Structure formats: structure tokens, C-alpha cells
Amino acid sequence: MRKINFVGLILMVFLFGCWTNNTDLSTNYELCDYEFSEIYNEEIAIEALDIPYSEHKGPIEYFISPCKDFDITLTLGKAMIKSHQLIFSFSAIYPIEFVNILTNDLEEVNVDVSIDGQRFARVLTESSLVDNKLSLDNVLAKKVRISFLAEKDEYEIKDIYFLLGEGMIIKEETELSSAFLRFNGWSGADGIFSFDLSNGGDKINQAHSTTGFVFSDTIIGEVYPNNYVRKTSAIINNSFGYLDNQQPLSYDAFNFDYQLVGGLAQSVLFPDEYIGKRGRNLLDNEGLSVSFSKDASLTNIDEGIMFLSDKVQTELVIDFKKSYDIGSMYLWNYNQNIDYGAKEIELLYSIDSYSYYSIDDFILNRANGGLEEKYTFNYLFSDVFARYIKIKINSSYDDEYVGLGKLMFFDKEGNYLFGSVESQDEIIDLTDNEKSSRLWLQDGFVHDEKIYLFPLLVKDYQDFFRVYNVGLIQMDIVDERFDYSNAIYHSTPLMAYPKTGGVVYFGAGVMDNTDIDGYIYVYGYLDDGERNLVVARFNPWDVLNFNEWEFLNNQGWLKNMTNLRKLKTGVSAELSVTYIERGTFAGKYMLVSMENTTSGNIVYSLSSSPIGEFSDFKRIYTTTESSYLRGAFTYNAKLHPNLSTDEKLIISYNVNTTILTALVDARIYYPRFISITFVGKGDENE
């Protein structure tokens, strides 16, 4: 039964009918204020009705009002096409259980629905009205199109209304989005991740004073508020932001952080520690044909991927973070200029980094200088239990420089061992492609008043750019702010080239699940023609010891990053997996992504565990920015636990453009937000 709610007196001054294609018949009614409380089985407020191809008469604005108190008939006459179409628009995306069509002139109708208001999908074809009602089975829709063949001269319809079903209500969070449309200073950014700076963790509905934000490429400048045109702009590679949760959500509750040097904006985090011919290059995977395998071949182009020193006698110390039974070492000599290769090598080991014991010494051959260089030397250890390995280079094939290409260590069980590398001397001069290197910040986690982020190292490559590495940046949180001036930059093995092909990047999404099983989960993706979700996990105290991380492969959790299990296909390069503690999805892990990265379709999937199986993707929203912004595309949707409550889940997505000059429009380059609320049968009106 429809709920009637009047405000004021409805006056009918004059009523006449004439055929028209407009929605106003010059009638004069005082419309009531309908209070749509979004409760199950309640009538959904209709925002507008469009009848594009038919002559019609009757006051449309009053016809769609939920609280009219007397009969108003909508009459459809001549149709310009073979059918009549009535398009109903709502203010949000609602689950619709039933549509009621009160008429004696119709027996069958077609029903199409649209999530984005532009593209429609058929849900009912020539369906018969039963007691003037059709079941829509809780389909999500922002617009509904009802159509039927125009076989008669006139059709009279007394009423059409929709009843709210159970499921999700999806709204555009315009107030939150607008807070990121700034007019001075920070005025837009790519990428957004959020963190609870008061408590840490990824809990929904946890009260906290400050939410911290991490952004990648950021525009600094001034914007004309009247037309959103950028007056000035400069691009930096990353920035931070803060939301004061102790005041109401508003434009002024946000502030943003980046460096100013000599009046010029600069990034907060820099790639310097990851570029140059540093010792840390020796254990990462860039430059090798495959990762974690003695069968790998090394390139002969050193664009910051090998080690080089201008001291022909030097030392390197590898720290595995704890002691292991060392099994074997594979060594590739310096391969760009083969005369720079190391010649005389001595190996030593230590447990405590103070007392070192000699293992062996040997002569290392030059590399061949080929584009696909196989390892130069293999050493098998005997009874070496150590945390540290020292490589003393005592001579070179050159009088001025000495270098090494790559190192690989394995324990007695054949597990790959990764460590940090300290070098006495290293050349930090940059190749041309490194001079514009930058860090793109991925997700991270907060633990023990520190934040850990997984940045992508990006370098120019030919006429475009590519990712060369995934790092780990550690910062203290001081007074609920990121202490980026004292950031510590760590190397990782989290970008890899599997034997099966493609490239793996970890850090696209991070979930703190320690309250449930003690682990932090780091999600990534395997690009192998498709973008596939993969996952690793670790105990928080092992965050810097990648030898204790576990990677999910087809056999289970292993310490080797091999044969990674593909959890879900078609994910985006930034995403989220969140544990839902209460509500409709209680006890489930919710994956949120932009399907196939740039489709514009925001989707979710559910699982009973952090590792799947994940259900089929369900689309909840389709972005519209590409329809009104020049060259715009959208990507990288994710859920933000620290912005969400049990009643409302907050999801963001990014907006960019393929047309560089279009960035003059400040509406393009800032995050947008939508929300999910839930409605169920237990919420229905009495």
C-alpha cells in the first residue's frame, strides 16, 4: 500500500489537456514534499519522467508525485516510433523489487534499466502485468525505461510507481568529491589511498581523529572558481593529505602536504635511493629475463640495474635479516662494459655483522657482453649458517672501475633469499632515462606508529615510461602526520618476471587482517595479457624480511614467488580487499575494483577468506565523466575502510584524460567518491 504524506493544500486551479511532447501542461498544482526514507517496500521518489517519442497529455510533474491525493491520468497518443517509451529517473541507484502500472490499456511491457543513466539493459521482454505489477527482482537502476507497442490511438495510465527492494543503494558522494576540487595550492592528484593515523589498521567504523591520504602525480597551482580553468599549474610526483575527523566533513576539514623549496612545489618522497648504479640493484629483478632462477639471462644495458664503483677494491654486505642455511650463490658479472667486471672475489660470512669468517676466494671471469648473458659463476656453500654475506672485491679487469651485474642466493631447501645490500662505494650518476625517475605511491599499512608504503619506481623508456621496481618506504607517524623528511627507503623483490611469462607487481592493495589471523595481506597483479589478482602475506614484525613472506601459489602458501595463484581476473592496478564485520556482508571479504582497469565499471566480489574463492564480479556503478570531460577516462576503484561506517561504505575512483591539454580543466584530475548503503526486508515500514 502506498504511503501518503502531504505538506500543504493541493490546489487544482485549472485543468485542461492538449497533446504535447513537453512535461509541463501549464497546470498549477502545489506539490507535496515526499520524505523518502529509503526503507524496504517504500515507494521510490521519481526525479523525472521523460517521454521522448510520444504525444502525451497530463501533468507529468504531478503524475510522478508519490503523494497525489486524487486521480491524474497520463494519456499517450501518437508515437513517432513503433513503441511508446517512458523513462523514469531516480536520484541514486536503487534496488527495485516491483514496478506497479495502473492501467486497463496494457497487457505486456518491456523493461530496461540503466545504472549510469545512459546505457540500458533489457530485464523484461513482453512481460505480462499481473495485478498491475511486475517483479524486477531487486535489479539496480538509476533509470528505468518502460516501453510497449503503439497499437492503439490512445493509452491511459493512471499511475506508475516503483517499490524499493533489498540490496544496495549507490549514491554519488558529491560533498566528499567536491572537497578535493581545490582552487589554490593542491588542486588535483592521481591515485588515492587512505589510512587511520590515530589507530592504524583497516577497520570500518573505527573512530579516529585523522585520516591520512597518499597521492601520486599531483597538480599544484591556482584554479578559477567560476569556470574550473587552471590559471597556473605545476606537477609533482606525490603528495599527502589529511582529514580532520573532529570537525564536520567540509572543504575546510582537509589540508594537503607537499614541499616548497624556493617557492616551488616538490614531491614529498623521491626516487634517489632507488636510482644510480647502486649495490642494492644486485638483488632486484630488473634486467633479468626471469626472476628467482639460475636460468635467467642478464641484459647488457645498465640503466641503473647493475652495481658499479670507481674504487676497484670495495666491499658489499648482504643482510638477510636473520640467519639461514645458505645453499648457493649465482653471480652475473658486470655486463655493459665487460672490462669493468670484478676479477678477484673473497666471500665471508657473519651472524652478528661484527665477526666475519672467510668462506672462500675465487677468480671471476668477464661477462661476454651479450644481450642475454647467463650467470658467470656459481658457488655452493658448505655448512654456512649466516645472516650476513660479505663480498670483497679485490681487483677488477679495469684500473678505474669495478662492477657486478646481479646476485642470487638460495637456501639449502632451494628457497630464494633476498636481502638488503650495503656497499662501500657506488656510483650514483644517472643515465638519461633516470633523470626523470619518479615514485608512484601504492597502498600500504600503519603499524606501531609507522606507515609502510609500496611505491612503484618509474623511469622513462623510449617514448613512454615503465615500472622498474617496487620499493618499500617506512615513515614514522608523528602527531598524526607522515614524517617524510626521515623516510627510510628499502628494496624489495615484489616486482618479478615469472617463468610462465608476464610481470608481477605487488602493493596494489594492502589489508591488515592481524585481528583475525595475525597476517597483513599484500595484493598485487600479474600482467600476462590479462590483469590477475595475486596475494602475499606476512607477520607485521617480518615486514622487512621478505624471506619470511609467504606467497600463495597453486599448491598453497610458499616462501617462493613461483606459480602464483590467480585469485581473480580483470582487476585494476589499484584496488581494495576489506573485511566486512557487520551488516549485509558480515563475515565476508569484499574486493572492490574497476573492472579491467579503465572500463568505467566499478565492481565488487565477495569471499569467505582473504584468498578467495571470490564470487563473480557484480557491477554497482558506471562512471560518467567520459561523457562530459574532454578525453576523460576513469580507473582504479577501491573501498576506503577509514572513511566508511557500518551503514555506509565509501569507494573512490580516479579521473584522468588522454588529452594533455585537457588538464587545463580542473574537474578532470581529482578523485571521485560513491557510497553503498544497504536496505533489507527487516527495515520495512510498519
LUMRO-705674 format. One record per residue (C-alpha): residue number from 1; x, y, z. Coordinates in steps of 0.2 Angstrom, whole numbers, plus 2048, in hexadecimal, padded with zeros to 3 digits. Example, Ala and Ser with C-alpha at 12.3 -4.5 7.8 and 13.67 -1.06 7.14 Angstrom:
{1,{83E,7EA,827}} {2,{844,7FB,824}} 
END
This chain:
{1,{800,800,800}} {2,{807,811,7FB}} {3,{80B,81D,80A}} {4,{803,82E,808}} {5,{80C,83D,80F}} {6,{805,84E,80C}} {7,{80D,85F,810}} {8,{801,86E,80C}} {9,{7F1,86E,802}} {10,{7F0,867,7F0}} {11,{7E8,874,7E5}} {12,{7E1,870,7D4}} {13,{7DE,881,7CC}} {14,{7DB,87C,7BB}} {15,{7DD,86C,7B1}} {16,{7DD,869,79F}} {17,{7E5,85D,793}} {18,{7ED,85F,783}} {19,{7F9,854,779}} {20,{80B,859,77D}} {21,{81D,852,77E}} {22,{821,85D,78D}} {23,{820,858,79F}} {24,{817,867,7A4}} {25,{804,86A,7A0}} {26,{803,87C,7A8}} {27,{7F9,874,7B6}} {28,{7FC,87C,7C7}} {29,{7FD,870,7D5}} {30,{806,871,7E6}} {31,{810,862,7E7}} {32,{813,85A,7F8}} {33,{824,856,800}} {34,{826,843,800}} {35,{832,83D,80D}} {36,{83B,82E,805}} {37,{843,825,813}} {38,{84A,817,809}} {39,{842,809,812}} {40,{83D,7F8,80B}} {41,{82D,7F8,801}} {42,{82C,80B,801}} {43,{827,814,7F1}} {44,{837,81B,7E9}} {45,{837,82D,7E6}} {46,{837,831,7D3}} {47,{842,83F,7CE}} {48,{83C,841,7BC}} {49,{831,839,7AE}} {50,{836,83A,79C}} {51,{82B,835,78E}} {52,{836,838,77F}} {53,{82C,831,770}} {54,{81A,833,774}} {55,{80C,840,775}} {56,{805,841,786}} {57,{7FA,84B,791}} {58,{7F9,84B,7A4}} {59,{803,855,7B1}} {60,{813,84A,7B2}} {61,{81A,853,7C1}} {62,{80B,84F,7CB}} {63,{809,83D,7C3}} {64,{81A,838,7CA}} {65,{816,83F,7DB}} {66,{815,831,7E8}} {67,{808,83B,7F3}} {68,{7FB,841,7E7}} {69,{7EA,83F,7EF}} {70,{7DF,83D,7E0}} {71,{7DF,835,7CF}} {72,{7EA,83C,7C1}} {73,{7EB,833,7B1}} {74,{7F9,833,7A5}} {75,{7F3,831,793}} {76,{7FF,82C,785}} {77,{7FA,82F,773}} {78,{803,82E,763}} {79,{814,827,763}} {80,{823,82C,758}} {81,{82A,81B,759}} {82,{821,80A,75A}} {83,{821,80A,76D}} {84,{81D,815,77B}} {85,{82C,818,787}} {86,{82B,81F,799}} {87,{83C,822,7A1}} {88,{83C,824,7B4}} {89,{84B,82C,7BD}} {90,{850,82A,7CF}} {91,{85C,834,7DA}} {92,{867,825,7DE}} {93,{869,813,7D8}} {94,{85B,809,7E1}} {95,{857,7F6,7E2}} {96,{845,7F5,7DB}} {97,{83A,7E7,7E0}} {98,{82A,7EB,7D7}} {99,{823,7F8,7CB}} {100,{810,7FB,7CC}} {101,{807,801,7BC}} {102,{7F5,805,7BF}} {103,{7EC,804,7AE}} {104,{7DF,7FB,7A5}} {105,{7E7,7FE,794}} {106,{7F7,7F3,796}} {107,{7FA,7E1,797}} {108,{80D,7DF,793}} {109,{81C,7EB,795}} {110,{82E,7EB,793}} {111,{83A,7F1,7A1}} {112,{84B,7F7,79F}} {113,{857,7FE,7AD}} {114,{866,809,7AD}} {115,{873,80B,7BB}} {116,{87C,81A,7B3}} {117,{86C,822,7AB}} {118,{873,820,79A}} {119,{874,80E,795}} {120,{865,802,798}} {121,{864,7F0,79A}} {122,{854,7E6,797}} {123,{84D,7DD,7A6}} {124,{83C,7D8,7A1}} {125,{835,7D5,78F}} {126,{823,7D5,78B}} {127,{81F,7D1,79D}} {128,{80D,7D0,7A3}} {129,{806,7DB,7B0}} {130,{7FF,7D1,7BF}} {131,{7F4,7DB,7CA}} {132,{7FB,7EA,7C2}} {133,{80D,7E5,7C8}} {134,{81D,7DF,7C2}} {135,{82B,7D8,7CC}} {136,{83C,7DF,7C8}} {137,{845,7D4,7D5}} {138,{84F,7E1,7DE}} {139,{858,7E7,7CE}} {140,{863,7F6,7D0}} {141,{85E,805,7C6}} {142,{860,818,7C5}} {143,{854,819,7B6}} {144,{846,80D,7B1}} {145,{83F,80D,79F}} {146,{82E,805,79D}} {147,{829,803,78B}} {148,{81A,7FA,782}} {149,{814,7FA,770}} {150,{80A,808,76A}} {151,{7FB,7FE,763}} {152,{7ED,809,769}} {153,{7E9,81C,766}} {154,{7E9,81F,779}} {155,{7F0,817,789}} {156,{7EA,81D,79A}} {157,{7F5,81A,7A9}} {158,{7EF,81F,7BA}} {159,{7FF,81C,7C3}} {160,{811,815,7C2}} {161,{81B,813,7D2}} {162,{82A,808,7D8}} {163,{82D,7FF,7E8}} {164,{83D,7FF,7F1}} {165,{844,7ED,7F2}} {166,{853,7E6,7FC}} {167,{865,7E8,7F8}} {168,{870,7F7,7F5}} {169,{86D,809,7F3}} {170,{87B,812,7E9}} {171,{87D,825,7EA}} {172,{889,831,7E4}} {173,{892,839,7F3}} {174,{892,84A,7EB}} {175,{897,853,7FB}} {176,{8A6,848,7FE}} {177,{8AB,849,7EC}} {178,{8A9,85C,7EC}} {179,{8B5,85E,7FA}} {180,{8C3,858,7EF}} {181,{8BF,864,7E1}} {182,{8CB,872,7E8}} {183,{8CE,883,7E1}} {184,{8DF,887,7E8}} {185,{8EF,87D,7EC}} {186,{8EB,86B,7EC}} {187,{8DE,86A,7DD}} {188,{8DD,858,7D8}} {189,{8E6,847,7D8}} {190,{8E7,836,7D1}} {191,{8E4,827,7DD}} {192,{8DE,828,7EE}} {193,{8E1,81D,7FD}} {194,{8DA,820,80F}} {195,{8E1,81B,820}} {196,{8DB,81D,832}} {197,{8E9,827,83A}} {198,{8E2,826,84C}} {199,{8E0,813,84D}} {200,{8E7,80A,83E}} {201,{8DF,7FB,836}} {202,{8D1,7FA,829}} {203,{8C1,7F9,834}} {204,{8B1,800,82E}} {205,{8A8,80B,83B}} {206,{8B7,80E,846}} {207,{8B7,820,84D}} {208,{8C7,829,849}} {209,{8CD,83B,84A}} {210,{8D6,83C,839}} {211,{8D5,833,829}} {212,{8E5,834,81F}} {213,{8E5,834,80C}} {214,{8F3,82F,800}} {215,{8F3,835,7EE}} {216,{8FD,832,7DE}} {217,{900,83F,7D0}} {218,{8F9,850,7D8}} {219,{8F5,861,7D0}} {220,{8F9,870,7DA}} {221,{8F3,881,7D4}} {222,{8E4,88D,7D3}} {223,{8D3,889,7CC}} {224,{8C5,896,7C7}} {225,{8B6,891,7D1}} {226,{8A9,898,7C5}} {227,{8AE,88C,7B6}} {228,{8BB,87F,7BE}} {229,{8C9,885,7B2}} {230,{8DA,883,7B9}} {231,{8E3,894,7BA}} {232,{8F4,88D,7BF}} {233,{8FA,87B,7C1}} {234,{909,871,7C5}} {235,{90A,85E,7C7}} {236,{913,855,7D5}} {237,{913,842,7D6}} {238,{90B,83F,7E7}} {239,{903,848,7F6}} {240,{8FA,845,806}} {241,{8E9,84B,80D}} {242,{8E0,84B,81E}} {243,{8CE,84B,823}} {244,{8CA,851,834}} {245,{8BC,846,83A}} {246,{8B8,850,849}} {247,{8AF,85D,83F}} {248,{8A1,85B,833}} {249,{8A5,855,822}} {250,{8A8,864,817}} {251,{8B5,86C,80B}} {252,{8BE,874,81A}} {253,{8C0,863,823}} {254,{8CD,85E,817}} {255,{8DF,864,815}} {256,{8ED,85F,80A}} {257,{900,85C,80C}} {258,{90E,85E,7FF}} {259,{91F,867,800}} {260,{922,878,7FB}} {261,{934,87C,7F6}} {262,{938,88E,7F1}} {263,{926,890,7EE}} {264,{924,881,7E2}} {265,{91A,872,7E6}} {266,{923,861,7E8}} {267,{91E,850,7EC}} {268,{91F,849,7FD}} {269,{927,838,7F9}} {270,{935,836,7EC}} {271,{93D,828,7E2}} {272,{94F,82D,7E6}} {273,{953,81D,7F0}} {274,{94C,812,7E2}} {275,{956,819,7D3}} {276,{968,819,7CE}} {277,{974,80A,7CD}} {278,{972,806,7DF}} {279,{976,7F6,7E9}} {280,{963,7F3,7EC}} {281,{960,7F0,7DA}} {282,{969,7DF,7DB}} {283,{95B,7D6,7E3}} {284,{94C,7DD,7DA}} {285,{944,7D6,7CB}} {286,{945,7E4,7BE}} {287,{951,7DF,7AF}} {288,{94E,7CD,7B1}} {289,{944,7C2,7A5}} {290,{93C,7B9,7B3}} {291,{93C,7BB,7C6}} {292,{942,7AF,7D4}} {293,{94A,7A3,7C7}} {294,{95C,79E,7C3}} {295,{956,79D,7B1}} {296,{953,7B0,7B0}} {297,{95D,7BA,7A3}} {298,{963,7CB,7A6}} {299,{962,7DA,79B}} {300,{972,7E4,795}} {301,{969,7F5,798}} {302,{96D,7FC,7A9}} {303,{95F,809,7AC}} {304,{961,809,7BE}} {305,{95F,7F6,7C0}} {306,{971,7F0,7C4}} {307,{97E,7F5,7D1}} {308,{98D,800,7CC}} {309,{99B,808,7D7}} {310,{9A9,813,7D3}} {311,{9B3,80A,7E0}} {312,{9BA,7FA,7D9}} {313,{9BC,7F3,7EB}} {314,{9AB,7F4,7F4}} {315,{99F,7EA,7FF}} {316,{98D,7E5,7FE}} {317,{983,7DE,80D}} {318,{973,7D5,80A}} {319,{967,7D4,81A}} {320,{95A,7C7,819}} {321,{952,7CE,829}} {322,{954,7BD,832}} {323,{960,7AE,831}} {324,{95D,7A1,824}} {325,{965,791,81E}} {326,{96D,799,80E}} {327,{96C,78C,800}} {328,{973,795,7F0}} {329,{977,7A5,7E7}} {330,{976,7A9,7D5}} {331,{97F,7B8,7CF}} {332,{97E,7C2,7BF}} {333,{98D,7CD,7BB}} {334,{98C,7DF,7B5}} {335,{985,7DE,7A4}} {336,{984,7EF,79B}} {337,{997,7F2,79A}} {338,{99F,7E1,79E}} {339,{9B0,7E8,7A3}} {340,{9A7,7F0,7B2}} {341,{9A3,7DF,7B9}} {342,{9A9,7D9,7CA}} {343,{9B8,7CD,7C9}} {344,{9BE,7C7,7DA}} {345,{9B0,7C3,7E7}} {346,{9B1,7BE,7F9}} {347,{9A1,7B8,802}} {348,{99F,7BA,814}} {349,{990,7B7,820}} {350,{98A,7BD,831}} {351,{97C,7BA,83D}} {352,{97D,7CB,846}} {353,{985,7D7,839}} {354,{994,7D9,845}} {355,{99E,7C9,843}} {356,{9A1,7C3,831}} {357,{9A8,7B2,82C}} {358,{9AF,7AE,81B}} {359,{9A6,7A2,810}} {360,{9B0,7A2,800}} {361,{9B8,7AC,7F2}} {362,{9B8,7AA,7E0}} {363,{9BB,7B2,7CF}} {364,{9AC,7B8,7C6}} {365,{9AC,7B8,7B3}} {366,{9A6,7C7,7A8}} {367,{995,7C7,7A2}} {368,{993,7C5,78F}} {369,{989,7D5,78D}} {370,{97B,7CD,784}} {371,{969,7D3,785}} {372,{964,7C2,78E}} {373,{973,7BE,799}} {374,{972,7AE,7A4}} {375,{979,7AE,7B5}} {376,{98C,7AF,7B6}} {377,{98F,7A6,7C6}} {378,{986,79A,7D2}} {379,{98C,796,7E3}} {380,{985,788,7EF}} {381,{987,78C,801}} {382,{98B,77E,80E}} {383,{985,780,820}} {384,{983,793,81F}} {385,{975,799,82B}} {386,{975,7AC,82A}} {387,{96C,7BC,82A}} {388,{979,7C6,821}} {389,{983,7C2,811}} {390,{992,7CE,80D}} {391,{998,7CE,7FB}} {392,{9AA,7D6,7FB}} {393,{9AF,7DB,7EA}} {394,{9C2,7DC,7E9}} {395,{9C5,7E0,7D7}} {396,{9BD,7E4,7C7}} {397,{9C0,7E2,7B4}} {398,{9C2,7F5,7B4}} {399,{9CD,801,7BD}} {400,{9BF,80D,7C1}} {401,{9AE,805,7C3}} {402,{9A7,7F4,7C9}} {403,{996,7ED,7C9}} {404,{98A,7DF,7CA}} {405,{97A,7DB,7C1}} {406,{96F,7D1,7CC}} {407,{96F,7C5,7DB}} {408,{963,7B7,7E0}} {409,{964,7AD,7F0}} {410,{95A,79D,7F4}} {411,{959,794,805}} {412,{95C,781,807}} {413,{94A,77E,803}} {414,{94B,788,7F2}} {415,{941,797,7F9}} {416,{946,7A7,7F2}} {417,{94F,7B3,7FE}} {418,{94D,7C6,7FD}} {419,{956,7D2,807}} {420,{95B,7E4,809}} {421,{96C,7E9,801}} {422,{978,7F5,808}} {423,{987,7FB,7FE}} {424,{996,804,802}} {425,{997,80E,7F2}} {426,{98A,810,7E4}} {427,{987,81B,7D6}} {428,{977,825,7D7}} {429,{979,82E,7C6}} {430,{969,82C,7BC}} {431,{966,826,7AB}} {432,{95B,831,7A0}} {433,{94C,827,7A3}} {434,{94E,828,7B6}} {435,{94E,83B,7B7}} {436,{93C,83C,7B6}} {437,{939,82D,7C2}} {438,{92A,82E,7CE}} {439,{921,825,7DB}} {440,{90F,820,7D9}} {441,{908,81C,7EA}} {442,{8FE,80C,7EC}} {443,{8F5,806,7FB}} {444,{8FC,802,80C}} {445,{8F8,7FF,81F}} {446,{8FA,808,830}} {447,{902,7FE,83E}} {448,{90A,803,84E}} {449,{909,815,84A}} {450,{912,813,839}} {451,{90B,812,828}} {452,{912,807,81A}} {453,{90F,80B,808}} {454,{913,801,7F8}} {455,{918,80E,7EB}} {456,{91A,80A,7D8}} {457,{92B,810,7D1}} {458,{927,817,7C0}} {459,{934,81C,7B3}} {460,{933,822,7A1}} {461,{934,815,794}} {462,{935,819,782}} {463,{927,825,77E}} {464,{91D,820,78E}} {465,{920,81A,79F}} {466,{920,809,7A9}} {467,{921,802,7BA}} {468,{932,7FC,7BF}} {469,{930,7F7,7D1}} {470,{925,7F6,7E0}} {471,{92C,7FE,7F0}} {472,{927,7FF,802}} {473,{928,810,80B}} {474,{927,811,81E}} {475,{922,821,827}} {476,{91E,825,839}} {477,{90D,82D,83D}} {478,{910,83C,848}} {479,{901,845,84F}} {480,{8F6,83C,842}} {481,{901,843,834}} {482,{90D,839,828}} {483,{91F,83D,82D}} {484,{925,83C,81B}} {485,{935,846,81E}} {486,{93B,837,827}} {487,{935,82A,81B}} {488,{93E,81A,819}} {489,{93F,812,808}} {490,{940,7FF,807}} {491,{942,7F3,7F8}} {492,{936,7E5,7F5}} {493,{934,7D6,7E9}} {494,{922,7DA,7E6}} {495,{923,7DE,7D4}} {496,{928,7CE,7CB}} {497,{928,7C5,7BA}} {498,{921,7B3,7BC}} {499,{927,7A5,7B1}} {500,{915,7A3,7AA}} {501,{916,7B5,7A3}} {502,{90F,7C6,7A7}} {503,{914,7D2,7B6}} {504,{90E,7D2,7C8}} {505,{90C,7E1,7D2}} {506,{908,7E1,7E4}} {507,{900,7EF,7EF}} {508,{8F0,7F3,7E5}} {509,{8E6,7F0,7F5}} {510,{8EB,7EC,807}} {511,{8E0,7E5,814}} {512,{8E4,7E4,827}} {513,{8DC,7D4,82D}} {514,{8E6,7D2,83C}} {515,{8D7,7D3,848}} {516,{8D0,7C3,83F}} {517,{8DF,7B8,83A}} {518,{8EF,7C2,83F}} {519,{8F3,7C6,82D}} {520,{8F5,7D6,822}} {521,{8F0,7D2,810}} {522,{8F8,7DA,801}} {523,{8EE,7D9,7F1}} {524,{8F6,7DB,7E0}} {525,{8F3,7D6,7CE}} {526,{8FA,7CC,7C1}} {527,{8FA,7D4,7B0}} {528,{8FB,7C5,7A3}} {529,{8EF,7CC,796}} {530,{8E2,7CD,7A3}} {531,{8E3,7D6,7B4}} {532,{8E2,7C8,7C2}} {533,{8E0,7CB,7D5}} {534,{8EE,7C2,7DF}} {535,{8F2,7C3,7F1}} {536,{900,7C2,7FE}} {537,{900,7C3,811}} {538,{90B,7C5,820}} {539,{90C,7C8,833}} {540,{90E,7DB,836}} {541,{91F,7D8,83F}} {542,{925,7D0,82F}} {543,{921,7DF,823}} {544,{933,7E2,81F}} {545,{938,7D0,81E}} {546,{931,7CA,80D}} {547,{938,7B9,810}} {548,{92A,7B6,81D}} {549,{91C,7BC,811}} {550,{911,7AF,80A}} {551,{90A,7AF,7F9}} {552,{8FA,7A6,7F4}} {553,{8FD,79A,7E5}} {554,{8F3,78C,7DE}} {555,{8F9,780,7EC}} {556,{8F7,78C,7FB}} {557,{901,798,804}} {558,{914,797,800}} {559,{923,7A2,803}} {560,{927,7A2,7F0}} {561,{91E,7AE,7E4}} {562,{91B,7A0,7D7}} {563,{90B,79B,7CE}} {564,{900,7A8,7D7}} {565,{8EE,7A4,7D9}} {566,{8E3,7AF,7CF}} {567,{8D5,7B4,7DB}} {568,{8CB,7BF,7CF}} {569,{8CD,7C5,7BD}} {570,{8C9,7D6,7B6}} {571,{8CE,7E0,7C5}} {572,{8D5,7F2,7C5}} {573,{8E7,7F8,7CA}} {574,{8E0,7FF,7DA}} {575,{8D2,7F6,7E4}} {576,{8CD,7F1,7F5}} {577,{8C9,7E1,7FF}} {578,{8BF,7E5,80F}} {579,{8B8,7DB,81D}} {580,{8A6,7DF,820}} {581,{8A2,7DC,833}} {582,{890,7E1,834}} {583,{881,7E3,828}} {584,{87B,7DB,818}} {585,{88D,7D4,814}} {586,{892,7D0,826}} {587,{8A0,7C3,827}} {588,{8A5,7C6,814}} {589,{8B4,7CD,80C}} {590,{8AF,7DA,7FF}} {591,{8BA,7DD,7F0}} {592,{8B6,7EE,7E7}} {593,{8BE,7F2,7D6}} {594,{8BB,7FB,7C6}} {595,{8B8,7EC,7BA}} {596,{8C6,7EA,7AE}} {597,{8CE,7FA,7B5}} {598,{8C7,808,7AA}} {599,{8B5,801,7A5}} {600,{8AC,80E,7B0}} {601,{8A3,7FF,7B8}} {602,{8A5,7FE,7CB}} {603,{8A3,7ED,7D1}} {604,{8A4,7E2,7E1}} {605,{8A7,7D0,7E5}} {606,{8A5,7C7,7F5}} {607,{8AE,7B9,7FE}} {608,{8AE,7B0,80E}} {609,{8C1,7B1,810}} {610,{8CE,7BE,80A}} {611,{8D4,7B2,7FD}} {612,{8C3,7AE,7F4}} {613,{8BB,7A6,7EC}} {614,{8B4,7B7,7E7}} {615,{8A2,7B7,7E0}} {616,{89E,7BE,7CE}} {617,{8A0,7D0,7CD}} {618,{890,7DA,7D0}} {619,{88F,7EC,7C8}} {620,{889,7F9,7D4}} {621,{88D,809,7CA}} {622,{893,80F,7B9}} {623,{89C,820,7B9}} {624,{896,82E,7AE}} {625,{8A5,83A,7AD}} {626,{8AA,834,79B}} {627,{899,83B,795}} {628,{89C,84D,79A}} {629,{8AF,84F,79D}} {630,{8BB,850,78E}} {631,{8C4,840,78B}} {632,{8C0,83A,79D}} {633,{8C1,828,7A3}} {634,{8BF,821,7B5}} {635,{8C9,813,7BE}} {636,{8CF,80B,7CE}} {637,{8C0,80A,7D9}} {638,{8C2,805,7EB}} {639,{8B9,805,7FC}} {640,{8BF,810,80A}} {641,{8BC,807,81B}} {642,{8C2,817,824}} {643,{8B5,822,81C}} {644,{8A7,815,81E}} {645,{89B,810,82B}} {646,{890,800,82D}} {647,{882,809,825}} {648,{88B,811,817}} {649,{89A,80B,80D}} {650,{8A4,818,804}} {651,{8AD,814,7F3}} {652,{8B8,81F,7E8}} {653,{8BE,81F,7D6}} {654,{8CA,829,7CC}} {655,{8C6,835,7BD}} {656,{8D3,839,7B0}} {657,{8D4,83D,79E}} {658,{8DD,837,78E}} {659,{8DE,849,788}} {660,{8EC,853,791}} {661,{8E5,864,78D}} {662,{8D5,85F,795}} {663,{8DD,85F,7A6}} {664,{8DA,872,7A6}} {665,{8C8,86D,7AC}} {666,{8CA,86A,7BF}} {667,{8BB,85F,7BF}} {668,{8C5,851,7B7}} {669,{8D3,84D,7C3}} {670,{8CC,849,7D4}} {671,{8C4,83A,7DD}} {672,{8B2,837,7DD}} {673,{8A8,82D,7EA}} {674,{898,823,7EB}} {675,{890,81A,7F9}} {676,{887,80A,7FC}} {677,{879,808,809}} {678,{86F,7F9,80C}} {679,{85C,7F6,80D}} {680,{854,7E6,813}} {681,{843,7DF,816}} {682,{845,7E1,829}} {683,{845,7F4,826}} {684,{834,7F6,81E}} {685,{827,802,824}} {686,{81A,7FC,831}} 
END
